[in-house]
């Protein structure tokens, strides 16, 4: 009983540490509203207002003056363009504007099922960046089997730090292909900010805390593979490595 209680306390303590590590990976939010919308980044669609004035004067006995003013507003941006604009806002760390772009895709009746998946994935990561890792879970679930959304969902489950959530995170990491230490995780959107080494390090953590037969060996292989890519002692990988050492993972 004492041993079980000690492991539970260690699990809670290290889950708090991993929450901090996740923020280093780029998944923690600052709680702010993000960068303000830049010109040309209106989430509801382009609004173009133009005013033109022309004046002509002749040197003859007659003088003519003409003035024209025109204003046009367009809201016909397609779902595909909104998705592109959302990820562009993400590239500029403009999380709040990105959320609005993806919101507009999801409220657009012309959006296809695939575009809605992409919008849920994008909005999930924008929420992760703007708030915290678990804020994107609902969107990641609705995004379905997109690799990026599965990764975000697994990381959120790790931060929940329950026995069932850790086990589910392992299943998802394996679904992505991270069970193979030689797997090179590539993401379409660089603004997500999760490296291949970081993904393997998080997989190591999930294996270790799941604690099933053979999981220590799997955790060891994963963290050593991650460290072979990223040997820094101050990076997220380095901190997960130190966390696992303190938690009792041997051979590393």
Phi, psi and omega per residue, in radians:
X1 nan -0.762 3.141
X2 -1.083 -0.724 -3.140
X3 -1.105 -0.728 3.126
X4 -1.103 -0.768 -3.141
X5 -1.101 -0.716 3.135
X6 -1.073 -0.732 -3.137
X7 -1.167 -0.647 3.113
X8 -1.115 -0.728 3.117
X9 -1.139 -0.724 3.095
X10 -1.094 -0.704 -3.141
X11 -1.070 -0.762 3.125
X12 -1.114 -0.792 -3.111
X13 -1.087 -0.791 -3.091
X14 -1.320 -0.457 3.070
X15 -1.168 -0.605 3.066
X16 -1.158 -0.677 3.114
X17 -1.155 -0.728 3.133
X18 -1.132 -0.591 3.071
X19 -1.029 -0.688 3.097
X20 -1.219 -0.660 3.132
X21 -1.130 -0.692 3.122
X22 -1.017 -0.616 3.120
X23 -1.146 -0.540 3.070
X24 -1.189 -0.588 3.134
X25 -1.164 -0.322 3.127
X26 1.893 0.230 -3.107
X27 -1.818 -0.006 3.130
X28 -1.647 2.567 -3.132
X29 -1.749 2.836 3.092
X30 -1.698 -0.017 3.120
X31 1.350 0.048 -3.123
X32 -1.636 -3.050 -3.097
X33 -1.635 -0.035 3.133
X34 1.455 -3.081 -3.129
X35 -1.231 2.585 3.117
X36 -1.189 2.694 3.137
X37 -1.060 2.237 3.134
X38 -1.512 2.805 3.046
X39 -0.953 2.334 -3.134
X40 1.521 0.050 -3.111
X41 -2.000 0.500 -3.136
X42 -1.164 2.019 -3.048
X43 -1.127 -0.348 -3.106
X44 -1.527 -0.074 -3.136
X45 2.138 2.833 -3.087
X46 -1.185 2.380 3.037
X47 -2.103 2.012 -3.050
X48 -1.999 2.042 3.134
X49 -2.064 2.190 -3.108
X50 -2.305 2.458 3.080
X51 -2.274 2.132 -3.126
X52 -2.161 2.420 3.118
X53 -2.310 2.242 3.092
X54 -2.267 2.433 -3.119
X55 -2.314 2.283 3.086
X56 -2.191 2.360 -3.116
X57 -2.291 2.239 3.129
X58 -1.757 2.785 -3.132
X59 -1.572 0.014 3.122
X60 -1.388 -2.919 -3.061
X61 -1.320 -0.151 3.136
X62 -2.077 2.526 -3.139
X63 -2.177 2.283 3.139
X64 -2.146 2.427 3.110
X65 -2.297 2.288 3.096
X66 -2.279 2.450 -3.128
X67 -2.303 2.297 3.094
X68 -2.275 2.408 3.121
X69 -2.275 2.258 -3.138
X70 -2.323 2.446 3.084
X71 -2.308 2.267 3.101
X72 -2.317 2.498 3.120
X73 -2.192 2.252 -3.138
X74 -2.095 2.349 3.090
X75 -2.257 0.519 -3.035
X76 -1.686 0.363 3.111
X77 -1.034 2.339 -3.085
X78 -1.394 2.803 3.073
X79 -0.965 -0.695 3.133
X80 -1.078 -0.719 3.129
X81 -1.182 -0.636 3.116
X82 -1.162 -0.674 3.103
X83 -1.113 -0.778 3.109
X84 -1.069 -0.735 3.136
X85 -1.151 -0.620 3.113
X86 -1.097 -0.775 3.128
X87 -1.250 -0.524 3.049
X88 -1.118 -0.724 3.081
X89 -1.100 -0.662 3.087
X90 -1.073 -0.692 3.132
X91 -1.054 -0.503 3.131
X92 -1.671 0.218 -3.119
X93 1.061 0.490 -3.137
X94 -1.694 1.235 -2.984
X95 -1.073 -0.761 -3.066
X96 -1.128 -0.684 3.096
X97 -1.194 -0.657 3.103
X98 -1.054 -0.746 3.111
X99 -1.012 -0.732 -3.128
X100 -1.150 -0.717 3.103
X101 -1.054 -0.821 -3.124
X102 -1.208 -0.597 3.036
X103 -0.996 -0.752 -3.090
X104 -1.170 -0.560 3.053
X105 -1.138 -0.769 -3.077
X106 -1.212 -0.381 3.102
X107 -1.698 0.039 -3.123
X108 -1.600 2.012 -3.083
X109 -1.152 -0.290 -3.138
X110 -1.500 -0.138 -3.122
X111 -1.186 2.381 3.115
X112 -1.379 2.960 3.112
X113 -1.061 -0.685 3.121
X114 -1.153 -0.713 3.125
X115 -1.163 -0.594 3.087
X116 -1.175 -0.688 3.056
X117 -1.021 -0.823 -3.125
X118 -1.094 -0.668 -3.135
X119 -1.205 -0.701 3.093
X120 -1.105 -0.738 3.113
X121 -1.063 -0.848 -3.131
X122 -1.099 -0.761 -3.130
X123 -1.154 -0.628 3.098
X124 -1.043 -0.817 -3.138
X125 -1.210 -0.606 3.094
X126 -1.123 -0.671 3.097
X127 -1.188 -0.695 3.093
X128 -1.013 -0.796 -3.112
X129 -1.204 -0.665 -3.040
X130 -1.439 -0.485 -3.059
X131 -2.141 -1.514 3.101
X132 -2.774 3.017 -3.003
X133 -1.032 -0.714 -3.060
X134 -1.309 -0.247 -3.123
X135 -1.134 -0.425 -3.085
X136 -1.610 -0.051 -2.998
X137 -1.002 -0.827 -3.107
X138 -1.030 -0.748 3.125
X139 -1.181 -0.696 3.132
X140 -1.090 -0.668 3.106
X141 -1.086 -0.773 -3.104
X142 -1.273 -0.333 3.100
X143 -1.298 -0.272 3.072
X144 1.383 -2.389 -2.968
X145 -1.672 0.445 3.023
X146 -1.184 2.382 -3.072
X147 -0.979 -0.756 -3.091
X148 -1.144 -0.714 -3.131
X149 -1.230 -0.617 3.077
X150 -1.101 -0.730 3.108
X151 -1.075 -0.815 3.131
X152 -1.086 -0.707 3.128
X153 -1.099 -0.776 -3.138
X154 -1.093 -0.701 3.140
X155 -1.181 -0.628 3.061
X156 -1.146 -0.683 3.116
X157 -1.123 -0.668 3.092
X158 -1.072 -0.724 -3.120
X159 -1.218 -0.423 3.051
X160 -1.139 -0.565 2.962
X161 1.080 0.585 2.989
X162 -1.761 2.828 3.141
X163 -1.018 -0.762 -3.109
X164 -1.240 -0.648 -3.115
X165 -1.215 -0.654 3.095
X166 -1.129 -0.753 3.133
X167 -1.093 -0.694 3.127
X168 -1.177 -0.639 3.109
X169 -1.085 -0.718 3.104
X170 -1.040 -0.785 3.137
X171 -1.024 -0.721 -3.122
X172 -1.232 -0.747 3.086
X173 -0.998 -0.709 3.121
X174 -1.187 -0.623 3.101
X175 -1.095 -0.639 3.114
X176 -1.222 -0.445 -3.121
X177 1.955 0.058 -3.048
X178 -1.308 -0.150 3.060
X179 -1.013 -0.580 3.091
X180 -1.429 2.025 -3.100
X181 -1.120 -0.324 3.114
X182 -1.485 -0.118 3.133
X183 -1.109 2.287 3.068
X184 -1.851 1.898 -3.110
X185 -1.364 2.127 3.074
X186 -2.094 2.343 -3.142
X187 -1.963 2.561 -3.121
X188 -1.211 -0.628 -3.029
X189 -1.942 1.932 -3.076
X190 -1.157 -0.418 -3.107
X191 -1.169 -0.247 3.054
X192 -1.108 -0.657 2.960
X193 1.383 0.365 3.110
X194 -1.852 2.124 -3.121
X195 -1.513 2.902 3.078
X196 -1.034 -0.773 -3.141
X197 -1.095 -0.722 3.139
X198 -1.132 -0.673 3.128
X199 -1.115 -0.735 3.112
X200 -1.195 -0.615 3.108
X201 -1.150 -0.702 3.094
X202 -1.168 -0.609 3.070
X203 -1.117 -0.705 3.088
X204 -1.037 -0.798 -3.139
X205 -1.067 -0.763 -3.118
X206 -1.115 -0.752 3.103
X207 -1.058 -0.812 -3.069
X208 -1.054 -0.799 -3.070
X209 -1.405 -0.306 3.003
X210 -1.181 -0.729 2.949
X211 1.248 0.425 3.079
X212 -1.426 2.989 3.140
X213 -0.990 2.215 3.124
X214 1.521 -0.128 -3.085
X215 -1.206 -0.536 3.105
X216 -1.104 -0.728 3.104
X217 -1.115 -0.711 3.133
X218 -1.164 -0.724 3.118
X219 -1.090 -0.743 3.139
X220 -1.074 -0.806 -3.137
X221 -1.102 -0.681 -3.113
X222 -1.192 -0.800 -3.079
X223 -1.253 -0.577 3.082
X224 -1.184 -0.633 3.077
X225 -1.148 -0.702 3.123
X226 -1.145 -0.725 -3.131
X227 -1.205 -0.477 3.089
X228 -1.156 -0.454 3.121
X229 -1.573 -0.720 -3.066
X230 -2.285 1.763 -3.087
X231 -1.678 0.102 -3.127
X232 -1.112 2.455 3.120
X233 -1.474 -0.235 -3.078
X234 -1.853 -0.131 -3.132
X235 -1.321 3.031 3.075
X236 -1.055 -0.695 3.108
X237 -1.074 -0.792 3.128
X238 -1.064 -0.667 -3.126
X239 -1.274 -0.640 3.060
X240 -1.141 -0.694 3.079
X241 -1.002 -0.840 3.132
X242 -1.146 -0.632 3.111
X243 -1.080 -0.768 -3.134
X244 -1.187 -0.631 3.088
X245 -1.106 -0.791 3.140
X246 -1.139 -0.541 -3.119
X247 -1.378 -0.168 3.047
X248 1.907 0.192 3.081
X249 -1.287 2.127 -3.068
X250 -1.631 2.895 3.047
X251 1.380 0.263 3.118
X252 -2.129 nan nan
